[in-house]
Structures are given as structure tokens and as C-alpha cells.
Amino acid sequence: MAFLTDRKRATGLGSAKTGTGHFWSMKVSAVALLILIPLFVFTFGAALGGSYEDITVYYARPWPAIIAVLTLIVGFKHFNDGAQTLIEDYVHGTAQKITIILVTCLSYGAAAIGVFAIAKLAL
């Protein structure tokens, strides 16, 4: 009969040593989005319903373009971190690695397309 302590039973089953950094990354991006989303709604709302020329003139100003780009980048980074947590919890094996890679490519690709679209409008 083996007498194992709780610590001995848990040895070898430990974390990947990135949990704290991932937690703080999620919290910081959540607070940033808490500030950026209302700013984005107010800046985007002022341009809503305008013609293409009005929108290009509006986003040629630095403030609306910067708010929109920051919201896109932080939002997709937050999405990527949250989706990665879900995948790590519910998908296992090789499928987990493949799914994380695909979601990361999707989120960074969507952010890049959004930033390109805003840059094209602003310049």
C-alpha cells in the first residue's frame, strides 16, 4: 500500500508555467476593452450613415482611426486568448495544437485585415 501525499500525487501533473501571464494578459486586455469599446462606439456612431467620402474624411483624422485600430487589435488579441483557454480545456491531443494554430491565424489575420481597411480609409 502506497502512502502518497497530495503533493506527491500531483507531481508531474503541473502547469505549463504560463497560467499567471495568460491570466494577466486577459485581465489587462479586458480593462483596455472596457475603455476602448465606449470610445469606439462614440467615434463610430458619429460616422454611421455617412457617404463613402464622409467616412474617408472622418477617418482621415487621427483620433477615430487610432481608436478603431486599437479596438481591433486589443479585441482580437483578447478573443485569441479566450479561445485558446477554451480549446485547452475542451480539446486534447494533436487536435488541440492544430485548433490553437488555426484560431491564432484567424484572429491575427482578421485583425490585420481590419487594420489594413482602416489604414486604407485613413490614408
Protein Blocks (a to p, Z undefined) as FASTA:
>chain_A
ZZddfklmmgopacehlmmmmmmmmmmmmmmmmmmmmmmmmmmmmmgopafklmmmmmmp
mklmmmmmmmmmmmmmmmmmmmmmmmmmmggcjllmmmmmmmmmmmmmmmmmmmmmmmmm
mZZ
